Amino acid sequence: MSVLKKSEKLIDRLPMVRGRYTAFAPLGDTSWFRAGGCAEVLYKPADKEDLCDFLKACPTDVPITVLGVCSNVIIRDGGIAGVVIKMGRGFTDIEQEGTSTLYAGAAALDANVAISAQNFGIGGLEFFSGIPGTIGGALRMNAGAYGTETADVLVQADVIDRQGQIHHIKANDPQMQMSYRHNSLPEAMIFVGGYFKGVIEDAGLIESRILEIKEKRAATQPIKARTGGSTFANPTPQELAAAGLPEDKKTWQLIDAVGGRGFVLGGAQMSEKHCNFMINTGEATAHDLEMLGEEMKGRVFEKFGVNLRWEIRRIGQAKAIGLGDVMGEC
Ligand SMILES: Cc1cc2nc3c(=O)[nH]c(=O)nc-3n(C[C@H](O)[C@H](O)[C@H](O)COP(=O)(O)OP(=O)(O)OC[C@H]3O[C@@H](n4cnc5c(N)ncnc54)[C@H](O)[C@@H]3O)c2cc1C
C-alpha cells in the first residue's frame, strides 16, 4: 500500500471535526529553520471544544504531536507520522484578568502577550517580547530570557489530556515542575492557555524595557536568519565542575573553543554572530542541521568531556524511514 493511500486512510479513521484536516501538509517551510518534512495529517482545531471532541474520539494508536510556530524545533526530513495539531484563531485570545494578571491562549504569540501586557499596564512580562514563539511553546519549554522565565510569571496553565479532558493546573502543582527550558508535565498534555501575573506599572516604563530587549537581541543574535534559537542548553554548574571548568562557562564559549563559530556542514552553519545558534544558509536539510549539531556535540565532548544537551527539539523521522516517497507531494 502506498504511503499516500495509507494517509488518506488515516484521515478516514479520524473523527468529524469543525476544524480542518490536511494530508501531507508541509511543515518544514513554516518552521523557523525552513527545513524538514511534512505532517502525515495536519489538524487545525476550530476551538477548545473542537479539540476536546477530536481527542475523545481519536483512535488511541494514532500518534499526536503539537506544534506552535516551530521556533524551537528541527522537523526531520521524513516528516511526522500521525496527526500534527497546530492551534490558530480560537486560541489567540489575550485578556486582562483583574488588575495585574492576563490570560493568553496557546497560539498567542509571546511578542503579542508582551505588547498586550504593556497596554494593560502589567509589568514583568517584557521578557516575552524577545521570544519568537507561542504561549503553548513557552509553557512546554519554560521559555525565558534576561533573568525571567515563564515559570516565574505563571499562575495557572490550562491543558487538555489525550482523553479530551480539560485540567486547570496551578503553577505550584507538583505534576508541573518547571526548570531550565523544561516542564515535567507529560508530553501528551496539550497546553491551550495560561494565566500570567505581573505587577501594575506605567506603560511607558514597560515600553522602554521592551525596546531595550529588542535592541539587545538584534545586537547579539541572528534574529533575521533561519534559525531555531539556542541549539544546546548551558551545562549545569555540576557538569562544569565535573569537567574541571569554571561554573560560569557557557555553551557558546565551548563551541567557540572547538572551532565551531561559522563552521559549515552542507547548507547548515553555526552562526558567526552567536555560535550556539545554527542557521540554514539557504538549502540546508533537517539532516544537515542535526548533523552539524552532532558534530559540535562530539567536538565539545572530545575536548572538554562535557556532554551538551540539545535544547532544540528534534521531531519526526529521517527521510529514509519517514513518509519517504510522498515528500515530493508536500
Ligand atoms: C531567533 C530565536 C531566538 C530565541 N530566543 C529564545 C530565548 O531567548 N529564550 C527561549 O526560551 N527560547 C528562545 N528561542 C526558542 C523558542 O522561541 C522558544 O522555545 C519558544 O517557546 C518555542 O515556541 P514555539 O511556539 O515556536 O514552539 P515550537 O517550536 O513549535 O515547539 C517547541 C516544543 O513545544 C511543544 N509545544 C508547542 N506548543 C505546544 C502546546 N500548545 N502544548 C504542548 N506542547 C507544545 C512542541 O511539541 C515542541 O516540543 C528562540 C528561537 C529563535 C528562533
The ligand as an SDF file (V2000), in Angstrom:
LIG
                    3D

 53 58  0  0  0  0  0  0  0  0999 V2000
   15.8120   33.8060   16.9870 C   0  0  0  0  0  0  0  0  0  0  0  0
   15.3450   32.9570   18.1440 C   0  0  0  0  0  0  0  0  0  0  0  0
   15.5490   33.4020   19.4400 C   0  0  0  0  0  0  0  0  0  0  0  0
   15.1040   32.6250   20.5400 C   0  0  0  0  0  0  0  0  0  0  0  0
   15.3240   33.0830   21.7940 N   0  0  0  0  0  0  0  0  0  0  0  0
   14.8610   32.3800   22.8510 C   0  0  0  0  0  0  0  0  0  0  0  0
   15.0380   32.8580   24.1830 C   0  0  0  0  0  0  0  0  0  0  0  0
   15.6070   33.9160   24.4260 O   0  0  0  0  0  0  0  0  0  0  0  0
   14.5630   32.1280   25.2050 N   0  0  0  0  0  0  0  0  0  0  0  0
   13.9210   30.9420   24.9940 C   0  0  0  0  0  0  0  0  0  0  0  0
   13.4900   30.3170   25.9620 O   0  0  0  0  0  0  0  0  0  0  0  0
   13.7390   30.4550   23.7510 N   0  0  0  0  0  0  0  0  0  0  0  0
   14.1840   31.1430   22.6770 C   0  0  0  0  0  0  0  0  0  0  0  0
   14.0060   30.6570   21.4080 N   0  0  0  0  0  0  0  0  0  0  0  0
   13.3780   29.3400   21.2300 C   0  0  0  0  0  0  0  0  0  0  0  0
   11.8510   29.3600   21.0540 C   0  0  0  0  0  0  0  0  0  0  0  0
   11.4070   30.5870   20.5240 O   0  0  0  0  0  0  0  0  0  0  0  0
   11.0950   29.0600   22.3470 C   0  0  0  0  0  0  0  0  0  0  0  0
   11.4430   27.7960   22.8830 O   0  0  0  0  0  0  0  0  0  0  0  0
    9.5760   29.0890   22.1520 C   0  0  0  0  0  0  0  0  0  0  0  0
    8.9760   28.9940   23.4170 O   0  0  0  0  0  0  0  0  0  0  0  0
    9.0360   27.9540   21.2720 C   0  0  0  0  0  0  0  0  0  0  0  0
    7.6830   28.2360   20.9770 O   0  0  0  0  0  0  0  0  0  0  0  0
    7.0090   27.6780   19.6420 P   0  0  0  0  0  0  0  0  0  0  0  0
    5.5970   28.1090   19.6270 O   0  0  0  0  0  0  0  0  0  0  0  0
    7.8140   28.0710   18.4490 O   0  0  0  0  0  0  0  0  0  0  0  0
    7.1190   26.1160   19.8950 O   0  0  0  0  0  0  0  0  0  0  0  0
    7.5790   25.0020   18.8510 P   0  0  0  0  0  0  0  0  0  0  0  0
    8.9920   25.2640   18.4320 O   0  0  0  0  0  0  0  0  0  0  0  0
    6.5740   24.8440   17.7950 O   0  0  0  0  0  0  0  0  0  0  0  0
    7.5550   23.7270   19.8090 O   0  0  0  0  0  0  0  0  0  0  0  0
    8.5070   23.5970   20.8340 C   0  0  0  0  0  0  0  0  0  0  0  0
    8.0880   22.4330   21.7360 C   0  0  0  0  0  0  0  0  0  0  0  0
    6.8950   22.7840   22.4340 O   0  0  0  0  0  0  0  0  0  0  0  0
    5.8430   21.8480   22.1770 C   0  0  0  0  0  0  0  0  0  0  0  0
    4.6010   22.6000   22.1030 N   0  0  0  0  0  0  0  0  0  0  0  0
    4.3400   23.6960   21.3570 C   0  0  0  0  0  0  0  0  0  0  0  0
    3.0890   24.1300   21.5930 N   0  0  0  0  0  0  0  0  0  0  0  0
    2.5490   23.2940   22.4940 C   0  0  0  0  0  0  0  0  0  0  0  0
    1.2810   23.2030   23.1400 C   0  0  0  0  0  0  0  0  0  0  0  0
    0.2910   24.0900   22.8900 N   0  0  0  0  0  0  0  0  0  0  0  0
    1.0570   22.2020   24.0180 N   0  0  0  0  0  0  0  0  0  0  0  0
    2.0370   21.2980   24.2730 C   0  0  0  0  0  0  0  0  0  0  0  0
    3.2640   21.3170   23.7050 N   0  0  0  0  0  0  0  0  0  0  0  0
    3.5130   22.3050   22.8220 C   0  0  0  0  0  0  0  0  0  0  0  0
    6.2340   21.1830   20.8680 C   0  0  0  0  0  0  0  0  0  0  0  0
    5.7000   19.8650   20.7800 O   0  0  0  0  0  0  0  0  0  0  0  0
    7.7530   21.1610   20.9540 C   0  0  0  0  0  0  0  0  0  0  0  0
    8.1880   20.0660   21.7100 O   0  0  0  0  0  0  0  0  0  0  0  0
   14.4370   31.4010   20.2980 C   0  0  0  0  0  0  0  0  0  0  0  0
   14.2180   30.9630   18.9890 C   0  0  0  0  0  0  0  0  0  0  0  0
   14.6570   31.7320   17.9210 C   0  0  0  0  0  0  0  0  0  0  0  0
   14.3760   31.2430   16.5200 C   0  0  0  0  0  0  0  0  0  0  0  0
  1  2  1  0
  2  3  1  0
  2 52  2  0
  3  4  2  0
  4  5  1  0
  4 50  1  0
  5  6  2  0
  6  7  1  0
  6 13  1  0
  7  8  2  0
  7  9  1  0
  9 10  1  0
 10 11  2  0
 10 12  1  0
 12 13  2  0
 13 14  1  0
 14 15  1  0
 14 50  1  0
 15 16  1  0
 16 17  1  0
 16 18  1  0
 18 19  1  0
 18 20  1  0
 20 21  1  0
 20 22  1  0
 22 23  1  0
 23 24  1  0
 24 25  2  0
 24 26  1  0
 24 27  1  0
 27 28  1  0
 28 29  2  0
 28 30  1  0
 28 31  1  0
 31 32  1  0
 32 33  1  0
 33 34  1  0
 33 48  1  0
 34 35  1  0
 35 36  1  0
 35 46  1  0
 36 37  1  0
 36 45  1  0
 37 38  2  0
 38 39  1  0
 39 40  1  0
 39 45  2  0
 40 41  1  0
 40 42  2  0
 42 43  1  0
 43 44  2  0
 44 45  1  0
 46 47  1  0
 46 48  1  0
 48 49  1  0
 50 51  2  0
 51 52  1  0
 52 53  1  0
M  END
$$$$
